[in-house]
């Protein structure tokens, strides 16, 4: 006889904000290192306030790839970023497939791209501002959605952030044999 996993519920906003802050601090530290490397190695990047187009493009694309990779890789493999794992949160399909412990790779990439689109577009003056508006709205929109607190990034990707449940009950050979 198998034991049912604990019920999942929409993640509380306070925990989501703290998880995002943890991830932003980690990404900010890594981003500062990458920026320092670009500024010190790419020609035309010596003055960050007057950086030429090529180094700005290299930095924007590099940081976007780094941020997207962080968010997407951790979420695809563990079901959450380190910040979410620390606070007991996971990203799942909004309309889950029975037994799926986490969101699929395409959904995770969509979700992550919306969160970091402003970083990718940072080298285009007006468009970067619009990208920033989208990224900020994506996070703030989760405040407006009741009761699941799904932001623009979650709605576009078909995902939700939940707490409770481990996601592990749906995997492994013993569970597969029950299906």
N, C-alpha and C positions, 0 to 999 in steps of 0.2 A: 504494500500500500504506500503510495507516494504522498508526500506532504506538499500542500499548495504553497507557492512562494508568497511572501507578504504582498499586500495590495500596493500598487503604485498610485501616487496621487500627484496632482500638479505641484511643482516646486514652489515654495514660498518665495516671494520677491526678495526679501532680505537675504536669503541664502543664495539666490541667483546673483544678486549684486555683489555679495562678498566673493563668490566664486569668480565672477568676471574681474573683480579687482585683483585677485590672486593671479589670474592669467595675464592681466594687463601689466602687472609688475614684472612678471617673468618675461613676457614679450618685450616690455620696455627695456629691460636690462640687455636682452639679446639684441634688440634693435639698436641700442646705443653702441654696442660692440661692432655690429655690422656697419653702422654709419661711420664709426671711427676708422674702420678698415677702408671703406670707400673714400673717405675724405683724404686719407693718407696715401692711397695708392692709385686712384683714378685721376688722370690728368684733367685739370679744369675744376677740381673739386676742393681745392685748398681753402677757399672761403665759402663756408656753408650758406651764407646769406646771399652770395652772388654766384652760386654754382651754375656751371654751364649746363646745357640741355642734356648732353650724353651722360654725365655723371648723375644728374637728377633722375634720368630715365633708368639708369642702372640701379640706383638706390631704391626707387619706387618699385620696380619690378622685383628686385631682390627681397625687399621687406615684405611685399605682398606674398611672394612665394614662401618666405619664412613663416609669416603669420598664418597663411592658408595651410601650409604643411603642418604646423603645430596643431591648429584647431582640427583639421581633417584627420590627420594621422592618429592623434590621441582618441578622437571621438570614434573613428572607424574601428580601432583596435580595442579600446577599453570601454567605449560607450560614453566617454566623458573626457574633458580636458583635466589636467591636474587640479585646477581650482574646483571644478565640479566634483571630482573624486574626493577631494579633501572635505567637501561639505555634503557628501552623500547624495549627489545628484547625477542623473544620467540623461542622455539625449536618446529618445526612442521615436519610432514612427508614430505619428498622431493617431492613425488608424492601424494599430499593430497587426502584423501577420501573426497568427497563433504560434507561439514558441520563439519568436524573433527577439533576441536579447538586446538588440540595439538597432539604430537606424542604418539603412543601407548606404553604400559608398556615394552614390549619386546624390542622395538627399543631404549627406554630410558636406559634400563639395558645394552644393547650392547654398546651404546655410552659411558655411564659412565664407564663401565669396561675397555674399551680401554684407556680412559683418565687416569685411576688410576692403571693400571696393574703393573706399576713399584713399587707402594707401596706394593702390595700383594707379589711381588717377592723379596722384599728388603732383606730377610734373606738368599738368595742364591747368593753367591758372583758374579759369572759371569753372571748368568741369570738375576740378578737384573739390571745389566748394559744394557742388551738387552731390558729388560722391560722399562727402562728409555729412551732408544733410540726410542722405539715404541711410548711412551707417548709424548715425545718431537716432534717426527715427526708428530704425529697426529695433534698437535696444529699448527706446522709450515706449514704443508701441506695445510692448509686453505689459506695461502698466495699465493700458486701456482695455486689454482683453480680459474678460471675466468668463468663467472662473479659472481657465487654464493658463492665463498669462503667456499666451503665445505671441511673440513679436513677429514683425514682418519676415525676418529670417526663418522662423519656424513655419509660418503659414506658407511661404513660397516653397519651402523644402518638404512640407508635409511631416514636420517633426514636432516634438514637444519635449520640454524639460520636466522630468519627474523626480520625485524622491520616494524612497521606499522600494521594496523589491530589490533583488540583487541582479537579476538578469541571468544568473548562473544556473538557475533551476531549469532553464530551457535548453541548456547545452549539455554535452557530454554523452558518452555511450549509453549510460543507464537510461537517460531521458529519451534518447533516440530509439531505444528498444521499446519504449512504451507507446510510440506513435504508430 
